[in-house]
Amino acid sequence: MNSLDAIGKMLIFFGLFIVVAGAVLMAAGKIGGLGRLPGDIFIQKGNFTFYFPVVTMIIVSVMLSLIFNIFFKR
């Protein structure tokens, strides 16, 4: 296999992964609650806004870990 073939396949895979991840995030924004969970840090003072979704990141991390463990178990 040519090294350019491997790089091309890798770019296609990452491109498809980014498209799927974008679609999931767009759908998640329409599902109520995700991104505005209790425990997410939201500070607004004047024209400054800081948002850090701690609990949302933990939930997404656990879900992705479960999915990857199910599909990529060896």
N, CA, C and O atoms as a Tripos MOL2 file, in Angstrom:
@<TRIPOS>MOLECULE
protein
  296   295    74     0     0
PROTEIN
NO_CHARGES

@<TRIPOS>ATOM
      1 N           0.8370   -1.1680    0.0000 N.3       1 MET1
      2 CA          0.0000    0.0000    0.0000 C.3       1 MET1
      3 C           0.8910    1.2430    0.0000 C.2       1 MET1
      4 O           1.8720    1.3240    0.7390 O.2       1 MET1
      5 N           0.5430    2.1640   -0.8080 N.am      2 ASN2
      6 CA          1.2720    3.4140   -0.9190 C.3       2 ASN2
      7 C           0.9860    4.2820    0.3120 C.2       2 ASN2
      8 O          -0.1300    4.2810    0.8310 O.2       2 ASN2
      9 N           1.9860    5.0100    0.7690 N.am      3 SER3
     10 CA          1.8010    5.8410    1.9630 C.3       3 SER3
     11 C           0.7770    6.9560    1.7220 C.2       3 SER3
     12 O           0.0960    7.3870    2.6520 O.2       3 SER3
     13 N           0.6710    7.4200    0.4740 N.am      4 LEU4
     14 CA         -0.3370    8.4370    0.1800 C.3       4 LEU4
     15 C          -1.7440    7.8620    0.2760 C.2       4 LEU4
     16 O          -2.6760    8.5740    0.6480 O.2       4 LEU4
     17 N          -1.9100    6.5850   -0.0540 N.am      5 ASP5
     18 CA         -3.2130    5.9440    0.1110 C.3       5 ASP5
     19 C          -3.6080    5.9170    1.5770 C.2       5 ASP5
     20 O          -4.7580    6.1960    1.9180 O.2       5 ASP5
     21 N          -2.6730    5.5850    2.4370 N.am      6 ALA6
     22 CA         -2.9570    5.5240    3.8680 C.3       6 ALA6
     23 C          -3.3170    6.9030    4.4040 C.2       6 ALA6
     24 O          -4.2500    7.0380    5.1960 O.2       6 ALA6
     25 N          -2.5900    7.9170    3.9820 N.am      7 ILE7
     26 CA         -2.8840    9.2840    4.4320 C.3       7 ILE7
     27 C          -4.2520    9.7260    3.9190 C.2       7 ILE7
     28 O          -5.0070   10.3690    4.6480 O.2       7 ILE7
     29 N          -4.5780    9.3840    2.6670 N.am      8 GLY8
     30 CA         -5.8760    9.7310    2.1050 C.3       8 GLY8
     31 C          -7.0130    9.0750    2.8640 C.2       8 GLY8
     32 O          -8.0170    9.7270    3.1520 O.2       8 GLY8
     33 N          -6.8770    7.7960    3.1930 N.am      9 LYS9
     34 CA         -7.9130    7.1000    3.9540 C.3       9 LYS9
     35 C          -8.0660    7.7060    5.3410 C.2       9 LYS9
     36 O          -9.1780    7.8350    5.8530 O.2       9 LYS9
     37 N          -6.9440    8.0760    5.9440 N.am     10 MET10
     38 CA         -6.9860    8.6750    7.2670 C.3      10 MET10
     39 C          -7.7110   10.0210    7.2220 C.2      10 MET10
     40 O          -8.5150   10.3140    8.1080 O.2      10 MET10
     41 N          -7.4450   10.8340    6.2150 N.am     11 LEU11
     42 CA         -8.1180   12.1260    6.0870 C.3      11 LEU11
     43 C          -9.6100   11.9560    5.8580 C.2      11 LEU11
     44 O         -10.4130   12.7080    6.4100 O.2      11 LEU11
     45 N          -9.9920   10.9690    5.0440 N.am     12 ILE12
     46 CA        -11.4100   10.7050    4.8210 C.3      12 ILE12
     47 C         -12.0800   10.2870    6.1210 C.2      12 ILE12
     48 O         -13.1710   10.7590    6.4400 O.2      12 ILE12
     49 N         -11.4230    9.3940    6.8800 N.am     13 PHE13
     50 CA        -11.9850    8.9420    8.1510 C.3      13 PHE13
     51 C         -12.1750   10.1200    9.1010 C.2      13 PHE13
     52 O         -13.2450   10.2630    9.6930 O.2      13 PHE13
     53 N         -11.1620   10.9620    9.2580 N.am     14 PHE14
     54 CA        -11.2730   12.0990   10.1720 C.3      14 PHE14
     55 C         -12.3170   13.0980    9.6900 C.2      14 PHE14
     56 O         -13.0190   13.7020   10.5020 O.2      14 PHE14
     57 N         -12.4230   13.2770    8.3780 N.am     15 GLY15
     58 CA        -13.4480   14.1620    7.8340 C.3      15 GLY15
     59 C         -14.8470   13.6610    8.1450 C.2      15 GLY15
     60 O         -15.7140   14.4340    8.5550 O.2      15 GLY15
     61 N         -15.0670   12.3630    7.9490 N.am     16 LEU16
     62 CA        -16.3710   11.7870    8.2710 C.3      16 LEU16
     63 C         -16.6530   11.8670    9.7630 C.2      16 LEU16
     64 O         -17.7850   12.1250   10.1740 O.2      16 LEU16
     65 N         -15.6220   11.6440   10.5750 N.am     17 PHE17
     66 CA        -15.7840   11.7440   12.0270 C.3      17 PHE17
     67 C         -16.1940   13.1620   12.4210 C.2      17 PHE17
     68 O         -17.0680   13.3340   13.2710 O.2      17 PHE17
     69 N         -15.5890   14.1620   11.8260 N.am     18 ILE18
     70 CA        -15.9190   15.5540   12.1500 C.3      18 ILE18
     71 C         -17.3440   15.8860   11.7150 C.2      18 ILE18
     72 O         -18.0570   16.5970   12.4230 O.2      18 ILE18
     73 N         -17.7640   15.3760   10.5550 N.am     19 VAL19
     74 CA        -19.1320   15.6140   10.0930 C.3      19 VAL19
     75 C         -20.1410   14.9820   11.0450 C.2      19 VAL19
     76 O         -21.1320   15.6120   11.4150 O.2      19 VAL19
     77 N         -19.8860   13.7340   11.4420 N.am     20 VAL20
     78 CA        -20.7930   13.0510   12.3670 C.3      20 VAL20
     79 C         -20.8060   13.7590   13.7180 C.2      20 VAL20
     80 O         -21.8700   13.9430   14.3090 O.2      20 VAL20
     81 N         -19.6350   14.1570   14.2110 N.am     21 ALA21
     82 CA        -19.5730   14.8630   15.4930 C.3      21 ALA21
     83 C         -20.3320   16.1890   15.4080 C.2      21 ALA21
     84 O         -21.0210   16.5600   16.3590 O.2      21 ALA21
     85 N         -20.2210   16.8940   14.3120 N.am     22 GLY22
     86 CA        -20.9570   18.1450   14.1300 C.3      22 GLY22
     87 C         -22.4550   17.9270   14.1070 C.2      22 GLY22
     88 O         -23.2070   18.7070   14.6910 O.2      22 GLY22
     89 N         -22.8980   16.8660   13.4350 N.am     23 ALA23
     90 CA        -24.3270   16.5580   13.3920 C.3      23 ALA23
     91 C         -24.8450   16.1930   14.7720 C.2      23 ALA23
     92 O         -25.9430   16.5960   15.1530 O.2      23 ALA23
     93 N         -24.0640   15.4360   15.5170 N.am     24 VAL24
     94 CA        -24.4690   15.0670   16.8790 C.3      24 VAL24
     95 C         -24.5620   16.3040   17.7560 C.2      24 VAL24
     96 O         -25.5050   16.4350   18.5360 O.2      24 VAL24
     97 N         -23.6040   17.2110   17.6450 N.am     25 LEU25
     98 CA        -23.6410   18.4330   18.4570 C.3      25 LEU25
     99 C         -24.8210   19.3230   18.0800 C.2      25 LEU25
    100 O         -25.4380   19.9410   18.9470 O.2      25 LEU25
    101 N         -25.1330   19.3880   16.7850 N.am     26 MET26
    102 CA        -26.2900   20.1800   16.3680 C.3      26 MET26
    103 C         -27.5780   19.5720   16.9260 C.2      26 MET26
    104 O         -28.4680   20.2990   17.3690 O.2      26 MET26
    105 N         -27.6770   18.2530   16.9040 N.am     27 ALA27
    106 CA        -28.8610   17.5870   17.4470 C.3      27 ALA27
    107 C         -28.9070   17.7420   18.9580 C.2      27 ALA27
    108 O         -29.9840   17.9110   19.5300 O.2      27 ALA27
    109 N         -27.7530   17.6870   19.6100 N.am     28 ALA28
    110 CA        -27.7020   17.8110   21.0650 C.3      28 ALA28
    111 C         -28.1350   19.2070   21.5070 C.2      28 ALA28
    112 O         -28.6960   19.3710   22.5900 O.2      28 ALA28
    113 N         -27.8800   20.2000   20.6820 N.am     29 GLY29
    114 CA        -28.3010   21.5560   21.0220 C.3      29 GLY29
    115 C         -29.8090   21.6980   21.0190 C.2      29 GLY29
    116 O         -30.3580   22.5560   21.7110 O.2      29 GLY29
    117 N         -30.4850   20.8560   20.2380 N.am     30 LYS30
    118 CA        -31.9480   20.9130   20.1830 C.3      30 LYS30
    119 C         -32.5900   20.0530   21.2620 C.2      30 LYS30
    120 O         -33.7590   20.2400   21.5990 O.2      30 LYS30
    121 N         -31.8230   19.1070   21.8050 N.am     31 ILE31
    122 CA        -32.3260   18.2910   22.9050 C.3      31 ILE31
    123 C         -32.1990   19.1290   24.1700 C.2      31 ILE31
    124 O         -31.1190   19.6290   24.4840 O.2      31 ILE31
    125 N         -33.2700   19.2750   24.8720 N.am     32 GLY32
    126 CA        -33.2820   20.1400   26.0460 C.3      32 GLY32
    127 C         -32.3340   19.6800   27.1450 C.2      32 GLY32
    128 O         -32.2660   18.4890   27.4480 O.2      32 GLY32
    129 N         -31.6170   20.5980   27.7290 N.am     33 GLY33
    130 CA        -30.8190   20.2990   28.9010 C.3      33 GLY33
    131 C         -29.3450   20.1070   28.6480 C.2      33 GLY33
    132 O         -28.5300   20.5470   29.4600 O.2      33 GLY33
    133 N         -28.9710   19.4780   27.5720 N.am     34 LEU34
    134 CA        -27.5500   19.2170   27.3490 C.3      34 LEU34
    135 C         -26.8320   20.5370   27.0910 C.2      34 LEU34
    136 O         -27.1760   21.2680   26.1620 O.2      34 LEU34
    137 N         -25.8480   20.8310   27.9060 N.am     35 GLY35
    138 CA        -25.1330   22.0880   27.8140 C.3      35 GLY35
    139 C         -25.5810   23.1080   28.8490 C.2      35 GLY35
    140 O         -24.9250   24.1320   29.0410 O.2      35 GLY35
    141 N         -26.6890   22.8330   29.5100 N.am     36 ARG36
    142 CA        -27.1990   23.7180   30.5700 C.3      36 ARG36
    143 C         -27.5400   22.9040   31.8080 C.2      36 ARG36
    144 O         -28.5710   23.1350   32.4400 O.2      36 ARG36
    145 N         -26.6890   21.9590   32.1560 N.am     37 LEU37
    146 CA        -26.9340   21.0830   33.2890 C.3      37 LEU37
    147 C         -26.4880   21.7470   34.5910 C.2      37 LEU37
    148 O         -25.6220   22.6230   34.5820 O.2      37 LEU37
    149 N         -27.0840   21.3250   35.7130 N.am     38 PRO38
    150 CA        -26.6090   21.8230   37.0040 C.3      38 PRO38
    151 C         -25.1500   21.3980   37.2050 C.2      38 PRO38
    152 O         -24.8130   20.2340   36.9860 O.2      38 PRO38
    153 N         -24.3180   22.2910   37.6020 N.am     39 GLY39
    154 CA        -22.8960   22.0030   37.7600 C.3      39 GLY39
    155 C         -22.0590   22.6320   36.6650 C.2      39 GLY39
    156 O         -20.8460   22.7680   36.8230 O.2      39 GLY39
    157 N         -22.6810   23.0230   35.5500 N.am     40 ASP40
    158 CA        -21.9680   23.7640   34.5160 C.3      40 ASP40
    159 C         -21.7320   25.1820   35.0190 C.2      40 ASP40
    160 O         -22.6270   25.7980   35.5970 O.2      40 ASP40
    161 N         -20.5510   25.6850   34.8020 N.am     41 ILE41
    162 CA        -20.1780   26.9990   35.3250 C.3      41 ILE41
    163 C         -20.5700   28.0740   34.3110 C.2      41 ILE41
    164 O         -20.1630   28.0200   33.1510 O.2      41 ILE41
    165 N         -21.3540   29.0400   34.7520 N.am     42 PHE42
    166 CA        -21.8060   30.1400   33.9020 C.3      42 PHE42
    167 C         -21.6930   31.4300   34.6980 C.2      42 PHE42
    168 O         -22.3860   31.6180   35.6980 O.2      42 PHE42
    169 N         -20.8120   32.3170   34.2450 N.am     43 ILE43
    170 CA        -20.5960   33.6000   34.9210 C.3      43 ILE43
    171 C         -20.8340   34.7060   33.9020 C.2      43 ILE43
    172 O         -20.2570   34.6980   32.8150 O.2      43 ILE43
    173 N         -21.6900   35.6580   34.2660 N.am     44 GLN44
    174 CA        -21.9580   36.7880   33.3850 C.3      44 GLN44
    175 C         -21.8770   38.0670   34.2030 C.2      44 GLN44
    176 O         -22.6360   38.2610   35.1530 O.2      44 GLN44
    177 N         -20.9460   38.9380   33.8230 N.am     45 LYS45
    178 CA        -20.7650   40.2270   34.4910 C.3      45 LYS45
    179 C         -20.5910   41.2930   33.4190 C.2      45 LYS45
    180 O         -19.5900   41.3210   32.7030 O.2      45 LYS45
    181 N         -21.5610   42.1470   33.3270 N.am     46 GLY46
    182 CA        -21.4900   43.2090   32.3260 C.3      46 GLY46
    183 C         -21.4700   42.6320   30.9220 C.2      46 GLY46
    184 O         -22.3600   41.8750   30.5350 O.2      46 GLY46
    185 N         -20.4380   42.9990   30.1610 N.am     47 ASN47
    186 CA        -20.3360   42.4740   28.8080 C.3      47 ASN47
    187 C         -19.3910   41.2650   28.7330 C.2      47 ASN47
    188 O         -18.9840   40.8700   27.6410 O.2      47 ASN47
    189 N         -19.0450   40.6840   29.8700 N.am     48 PHE48
    190 CA        -18.1750   39.5130   29.9290 C.3      48 PHE48
    191 C         -19.0020   38.2800   30.2840 C.2      48 PHE48
    192 O         -19.7570   38.2930   31.2560 O.2      48 PHE48
    193 N         -18.8590   37.2220   29.4990 N.am     49 THR49
    194 CA        -19.5540   35.9640   29.7750 C.3      49 THR49
    195 C         -18.5420   34.8320   29.7320 C.2      49 THR49
    196 O         -17.7540   34.7230   28.7930 O.2      49 THR49
    197 N         -18.5720   33.9870   30.7660 N.am     50 PHE50
    198 CA        -17.7070   32.8130   30.8360 C.3      50 PHE50
    199 C         -18.5870   31.5940   31.0470 C.2      50 PHE50
    200 O         -19.3980   31.5590   31.9720 O.2      50 PHE50
    201 N         -18.4260   30.5920   30.1860 N.am     51 TYR51
    202 CA        -19.2230   29.3740   30.2850 C.3      51 TYR51
    203 C         -18.2890   28.1810   30.1920 C.2      51 TYR51
    204 O         -17.5230   28.0570   29.2360 O.2      51 TYR51
    205 N         -18.3510   27.2990   31.1910 N.am     52 PHE52
    206 CA        -17.5170   26.1030   31.2230 C.3      52 PHE52
    207 C         -18.4070   24.9140   31.5820 C.2      52 PHE52
    208 O         -18.7600   24.7470   32.7500 O.2      52 PHE52
    209 N         -18.7810   24.0770   30.5970 N.am     53 PRO53
    210 CA        -19.7380   22.9900   30.8330 C.3      53 PRO53
    211 C         -19.0940   21.7550   31.4640 C.2      53 PRO53
    212 O         -18.8720   20.7590   30.7760 O.2      53 PRO53
    213 N         -18.7960   21.8060   32.7450 N.am     54 VAL54
    214 CA        -18.0900   20.7270   33.4450 C.3      54 VAL54
    215 C         -18.8990   19.4380   33.4180 C.2      54 VAL54
    216 O         -18.3950   18.4050   32.9760 O.2      54 VAL54
    217 N         -20.1360   19.4790   33.8800 N.am     55 VAL55
    218 CA        -20.9590   18.2770   33.9820 C.3      55 VAL55
    219 C         -21.2830   17.7300   32.5960 C.2      55 VAL55
    220 O         -21.2950   16.5140   32.3990 O.2      55 VAL55
    221 N         -21.5410   18.5990   31.6480 N.am     56 THR56
    222 CA        -21.8180   18.1580   30.2860 C.3      56 THR56
    223 C         -20.6110   17.4190   29.7090 C.2      56 THR56
    224 O         -20.7750   16.3910   29.0510 O.2      56 THR56
    225 N         -19.4050   17.9300   29.9480 N.am     57 MET57
    226 CA        -18.2020   17.2590   29.4410 C.3      57 MET57
    227 C         -18.0150   15.9020   30.0870 C.2      57 MET57
    228 O         -17.5870   14.9570   29.4240 O.2      57 MET57
    229 N         -18.3260   15.7880   31.3690 N.am     58 ILE58
    230 CA        -18.1960   14.4980   32.0600 C.3      58 ILE58
    231 C         -19.1800   13.4900   31.4730 C.2      58 ILE58
    232 O         -18.8170   12.3400   31.2260 O.2      58 ILE58
    233 N         -20.4130   13.9100   31.2500 N.am     59 ILE59
    234 CA        -21.4200   13.0050   30.6970 C.3      59 ILE59
    235 C         -21.0500   12.5790   29.2820 C.2      59 ILE59
    236 O         -21.1630   11.4010   28.9450 O.2      59 ILE59
    237 N         -20.6120   13.5130   28.4560 N.am     60 VAL60
    238 CA        -20.1950   13.1760   27.0880 C.3      60 VAL60
    239 C         -18.9850   12.2390   27.1100 C.2      60 VAL60
    240 O         -18.9120   11.3090   26.3070 O.2      60 VAL60
    241 N         -18.0500   12.4710   28.0070 N.am     61 SER61
    242 CA        -16.8760   11.6140   28.1190 C.3      61 SER61
    243 C         -17.2570   10.1860   28.5090 C.2      61 SER61
    244 O         -16.7330    9.2280   27.9420 O.2      61 SER61
    245 N         -18.1620   10.0420   29.4670 N.am     62 VAL62
    246 CA        -18.6050    8.7090   29.8860 C.3      62 VAL62
    247 C         -19.3300    8.0020   28.7490 C.2      62 VAL62
    248 O         -19.1070    6.8160   28.5070 O.2      62 VAL62
    249 N         -20.1910    8.7240   28.0570 N.am     63 MET63
    250 CA        -20.9250    8.1230   26.9350 C.3      63 MET63
    251 C         -19.9820    7.6830   25.8190 C.2      63 MET63
    252 O         -20.1320    6.5870   25.2800 O.2      63 MET63
    253 N         -19.0140    8.5240   25.4690 N.am     64 LEU64
    254 CA        -18.0570    8.1530   24.4290 C.3      64 LEU64
    255 C         -17.1870    6.9820   24.8620 C.2      64 LEU64
    256 O         -16.8640    6.1190   24.0460 O.2      64 LEU64
    257 N         -16.8050    6.9400   26.1330 N.am     65 SER65
    258 CA        -16.0160    5.8090   26.6370 C.3      65 SER65
    259 C         -16.8070    4.5120   26.5180 C.2      65 SER65
    260 O         -16.2610    3.4890   26.1040 O.2      65 SER65
    261 N         -18.0770    4.5440   26.8750 N.am     66 LEU66
    262 CA        -18.9040    3.3560   26.7470 C.3      66 LEU66
    263 C         -19.0510    2.9180   25.2990 C.2      66 LEU66
    264 O         -18.9500    1.7300   24.9930 O.2      66 LEU66
    265 N         -19.2890    3.8690   24.4120 N.am     67 ILE67
    266 CA        -19.4380    3.5460   22.9920 C.3      67 ILE67
    267 C         -18.1570    2.9550   22.4310 C.2      67 ILE67
    268 O         -18.1950    1.9400   21.7350 O.2      67 ILE67
    269 N         -17.0220    3.5770   22.7240 N.am     68 PHE68
    270 CA        -15.7560    3.0590   22.2010 C.3      68 PHE68
    271 C         -15.4180    1.7010   22.7930 C.2      68 PHE68
    272 O         -14.8550    0.8540   22.1000 O.2      68 PHE68
    273 N         -15.7520    1.4730   24.0640 N.am     69 ASN69
    274 CA        -15.4950    0.1660   24.6650 C.3      69 ASN69
    275 C         -16.3750   -0.9210   24.0440 C.2      69 ASN69
    276 O         -15.9420   -2.0660   23.9090 O.2      69 ASN69
    277 N         -17.5890   -0.5740   23.6720 N.am     70 ILE70
    278 CA        -18.4760   -1.5670   23.0540 C.3      70 ILE70
    279 C         -17.9990   -1.9100   21.6430 C.2      70 ILE70
    280 O         -17.9430   -3.0860   21.2810 O.2      70 ILE70
    281 N         -17.6570   -0.9040   20.8480 N.am     71 PHE71
    282 CA        -17.3230   -1.1370   19.4460 C.3      71 PHE71
    283 C         -15.8690   -1.5410   19.2040 C.2      71 PHE71
    284 O         -15.5800   -2.2340   18.2290 O.2      71 PHE71
    285 N         -14.9710   -1.1280   20.0560 N.am     72 PHE72
    286 CA        -13.5470   -1.4000   19.8190 C.3      72 PHE72
    287 C         -12.9480   -2.3120   20.8680 C.2      72 PHE72
    288 O         -11.7670   -2.2030   21.1960 O.2      72 PHE72
    289 N         -13.7630   -3.2120   21.3940 N.am     73 LYS73
    290 CA        -13.2770   -4.1680   22.3880 C.3      73 LYS73
    291 C         -12.4600   -5.2470   21.6850 C.2      73 LYS73
    292 O         -12.8650   -5.7510   20.6370 O.2      73 LYS73
    293 N         -11.3270   -5.5960   22.2490 N.am     74 ARG74
    294 CA        -10.4880   -6.6390   21.6290 C.3      74 ARG74
    295 C         -10.4000   -7.8250   22.5030 C.2      74 ARG74
    296 O          -9.7400   -8.8030   22.1520 O.2      74 ARG74
@<TRIPOS>BOND
     1     1     2 1
     2     2     3 1
     3     3     4 2
     4     3     5 am
     5     5     6 1
     6     6     7 1
     7     7     8 2
     8     7     9 am
     9     9    10 1
    10    10    11 1
    11    11    12 2
    12    11    13 am
    13    13    14 1
    14    14    15 1
    15    15    16 2
    16    15    17 am
    17    17    18 1
    18    18    19 1
    19    19    20 2
    20    19    21 am
    21    21    22 1
    22    22    23 1
    23    23    24 2
    24    23    25 am
    25    25    26 1
    26    26    27 1
    27    27    28 2
    28    27    29 am
    29    29    30 1
    30    30    31 1
    31    31    32 2
    32    31    33 am
    33    33    34 1
    34    34    35 1
    35    35    36 2
    36    35    37 am
    37    37    38 1
    38    38    39 1
    39    39    40 2
    40    39    41 am
    41    41    42 1
    42    42    43 1
    43    43    44 2
    44    43    45 am
    45    45    46 1
    46    46    47 1
    47    47    48 2
    48    47    49 am
    49    49    50 1
    50    50    51 1
    51    51    52 2
    52    51    53 am
    53    53    54 1
    54    54    55 1
    55    55    56 2
    56    55    57 am
    57    57    58 1
    58    58    59 1
    59    59    60 2
    60    59    61 am
    61    61    62 1
    62    62    63 1
    63    63    64 2
    64    63    65 am
    65    65    66 1
    66    66    67 1
    67    67    68 2
    68    67    69 am
    69    69    70 1
    70    70    71 1
    71    71    72 2
    72    71    73 am
    73    73    74 1
    74    74    75 1
    75    75    76 2
    76    75    77 am
    77    77    78 1
    78    78    79 1
    79    79    80 2
    80    79    81 am
    81    81    82 1
    82    82    83 1
    83    83    84 2
    84    83    85 am
    85    85    86 1
    86    86    87 1
    87    87    88 2
    88    87    89 am
    89    89    90 1
    90    90    91 1
    91    91    92 2
    92    91    93 am
    93    93    94 1
    94    94    95 1
    95    95    96 2
    96    95    97 am
    97    97    98 1
    98    98    99 1
    99    99   100 2
   100    99   101 am
   101   101   102 1
   102   102   103 1
   103   103   104 2
   104   103   105 am
   105   105   106 1
   106   106   107 1
   107   107   108 2
   108   107   109 am
   109   109   110 1
   110   110   111 1
   111   111   112 2
   112   111   113 am
   113   113   114 1
   114   114   115 1
   115   115   116 2
   116   115   117 am
   117   117   118 1
   118   118   119 1
   119   119   120 2
   120   119   121 am
   121   121   122 1
   122   122   123 1
   123   123   124 2
   124   123   125 am
   125   125   126 1
   126   126   127 1
   127   127   128 2
   128   127   129 am
   129   129   130 1
   130   130   131 1
   131   131   132 2
   132   131   133 am
   133   133   134 1
   134   134   135 1
   135   135   136 2
   136   135   137 am
   137   137   138 1
   138   138   139 1
   139   139   140 2
   140   139   141 am
   141   141   142 1
   142   142   143 1
   143   143   144 2
   144   143   145 am
   145   145   146 1
   146   146   147 1
   147   147   148 2
   148   147   149 am
   149   149   150 1
   150   150   151 1
   151   151   152 2
   152   151   153 am
   153   153   154 1
   154   154   155 1
   155   155   156 2
   156   155   157 am
   157   157   158 1
   158   158   159 1
   159   159   160 2
   160   159   161 am
   161   161   162 1
   162   162   163 1
   163   163   164 2
   164   163   165 am
   165   165   166 1
   166   166   167 1
   167   167   168 2
   168   167   169 am
   169   169   170 1
   170   170   171 1
   171   171   172 2
   172   171   173 am
   173   173   174 1
   174   174   175 1
   175   175   176 2
   176   175   177 am
   177   177   178 1
   178   178   179 1
   179   179   180 2
   180   179   181 am
   181   181   182 1
   182   182   183 1
   183   183   184 2
   184   183   185 am
   185   185   186 1
   186   186   187 1
   187   187   188 2
   188   187   189 am
   189   189   190 1
   190   190   191 1
   191   191   192 2
   192   191   193 am
   193   193   194 1
   194   194   195 1
   195   195   196 2
   196   195   197 am
   197   197   198 1
   198   198   199 1
   199   199   200 2
   200   199   201 am
   201   201   202 1
   202   202   203 1
   203   203   204 2
   204   203   205 am
   205   205   206 1
   206   206   207 1
   207   207   208 2
   208   207   209 am
   209   209   210 1
   210   210   211 1
   211   211   212 2
   212   211   213 am
   213   213   214 1
   214   214   215 1
   215   215   216 2
   216   215   217 am
   217   217   218 1
   218   218   219 1
   219   219   220 2
   220   219   221 am
   221   221   222 1
   222   222   223 1
   223   223   224 2
   224   223   225 am
   225   225   226 1
   226   226   227 1
   227   227   228 2
   228   227   229 am
   229   229   230 1
   230   230   231 1
   231   231   232 2
   232   231   233 am
   233   233   234 1
   234   234   235 1
   235   235   236 2
   236   235   237 am
   237   237   238 1
   238   238   239 1
   239   239   240 2
   240   239   241 am
   241   241   242 1
   242   242   243 1
   243   243   244 2
   244   243   245 am
   245   245   246 1
   246   246   247 1
   247   247   248 2
   248   247   249 am
   249   249   250 1
   250   250   251 1
   251   251   252 2
   252   251   253 am
   253   253   254 1
   254   254   255 1
   255   255   256 2
   256   255   257 am
   257   257   258 1
   258   258   259 1
   259   259   260 2
   260   259   261 am
   261   261   262 1
   262   262   263 1
   263   263   264 2
   264   263   265 am
   265   265   266 1
   266   266   267 1
   267   267   268 2
   268   267   269 am
   269   269   270 1
   270   270   271 1
   271   271   272 2
   272   271   273 am
   273   273   274 1
   274   274   275 1
   275   275   276 2
   276   275   277 am
   277   277   278 1
   278   278   279 1
   279   279   280 2
   280   279   281 am
   281   281   282 1
   282   282   283 1
   283   283   284 2
   284   283   285 am
   285   285   286 1
   286   286   287 1
   287   287   288 2
   288   287   289 am
   289   289   290 1
   290   290   291 1
   291   291   292 2
   292   291   293 am
   293   293   294 1
   294   294   295 1
   295   295   296 2
@<TRIPOS>SUBSTRUCTURE
     1 MET1         2 RESIDUE 1 A MET
     2 ASN2         6 RESIDUE 1 A ASN
     3 SER3        10 RESIDUE 1 A SER
     4 LEU4        14 RESIDUE 1 A LEU
     5 ASP5        18 RESIDUE 1 A ASP
     6 ALA6        22 RESIDUE 1 A ALA
     7 ILE7        26 RESIDUE 1 A ILE
     8 GLY8        30 RESIDUE 1 A GLY
     9 LYS9        34 RESIDUE 1 A LYS
    10 MET10       38 RESIDUE 1 A MET
    11 LEU11       42 RESIDUE 1 A LEU
    12 ILE12       46 RESIDUE 1 A ILE
    13 PHE13       50 RESIDUE 1 A PHE
    14 PHE14       54 RESIDUE 1 A PHE
    15 GLY15       58 RESIDUE 1 A GLY
    16 LEU16       62 RESIDUE 1 A LEU
    17 PHE17       66 RESIDUE 1 A PHE
    18 ILE18       70 RESIDUE 1 A ILE
    19 VAL19       74 RESIDUE 1 A VAL
    20 VAL20       78 RESIDUE 1 A VAL
    21 ALA21       82 RESIDUE 1 A ALA
    22 GLY22       86 RESIDUE 1 A GLY
    23 ALA23       90 RESIDUE 1 A ALA
    24 VAL24       94 RESIDUE 1 A VAL
    25 LEU25       98 RESIDUE 1 A LEU
    26 MET26      102 RESIDUE 1 A MET
    27 ALA27      106 RESIDUE 1 A ALA
    28 ALA28      110 RESIDUE 1 A ALA
    29 GLY29      114 RESIDUE 1 A GLY
    30 LYS30      118 RESIDUE 1 A LYS
    31 ILE31      122 RESIDUE 1 A ILE
    32 GLY32      126 RESIDUE 1 A GLY
    33 GLY33      130 RESIDUE 1 A GLY
    34 LEU34      134 RESIDUE 1 A LEU
    35 GLY35      138 RESIDUE 1 A GLY
    36 ARG36      142 RESIDUE 1 A ARG
    37 LEU37      146 RESIDUE 1 A LEU
    38 PRO38      150 RESIDUE 1 A PRO
    39 GLY39      154 RESIDUE 1 A GLY
    40 ASP40      158 RESIDUE 1 A ASP
    41 ILE41      162 RESIDUE 1 A ILE
    42 PHE42      166 RESIDUE 1 A PHE
    43 ILE43      170 RESIDUE 1 A ILE
    44 GLN44      174 RESIDUE 1 A GLN
    45 LYS45      178 RESIDUE 1 A LYS
    46 GLY46      182 RESIDUE 1 A GLY
    47 ASN47      186 RESIDUE 1 A ASN
    48 PHE48      190 RESIDUE 1 A PHE
    49 THR49      194 RESIDUE 1 A THR
    50 PHE50      198 RESIDUE 1 A PHE
    51 TYR51      202 RESIDUE 1 A TYR
    52 PHE52      206 RESIDUE 1 A PHE
    53 PRO53      210 RESIDUE 1 A PRO
    54 VAL54      214 RESIDUE 1 A VAL
    55 VAL55      218 RESIDUE 1 A VAL
    56 THR56      222 RESIDUE 1 A THR
    57 MET57      226 RESIDUE 1 A MET
    58 ILE58      230 RESIDUE 1 A ILE
    59 ILE59      234 RESIDUE 1 A ILE
    60 VAL60      238 RESIDUE 1 A VAL
    61 SER61      242 RESIDUE 1 A SER
    62 VAL62      246 RESIDUE 1 A VAL
    63 MET63      250 RESIDUE 1 A MET
    64 LEU64      254 RESIDUE 1 A LEU
    65 SER65      258 RESIDUE 1 A SER
    66 LEU66      262 RESIDUE 1 A LEU
    67 ILE67      266 RESIDUE 1 A ILE
    68 PHE68      270 RESIDUE 1 A PHE
    69 ASN69      274 RESIDUE 1 A ASN
    70 ILE70      278 RESIDUE 1 A ILE
    71 PHE71      282 RESIDUE 1 A PHE
    72 PHE72      286 RESIDUE 1 A PHE
    73 LYS73      290 RESIDUE 1 A LYS
    74 ARG74      294 RESIDUE 1 A ARG
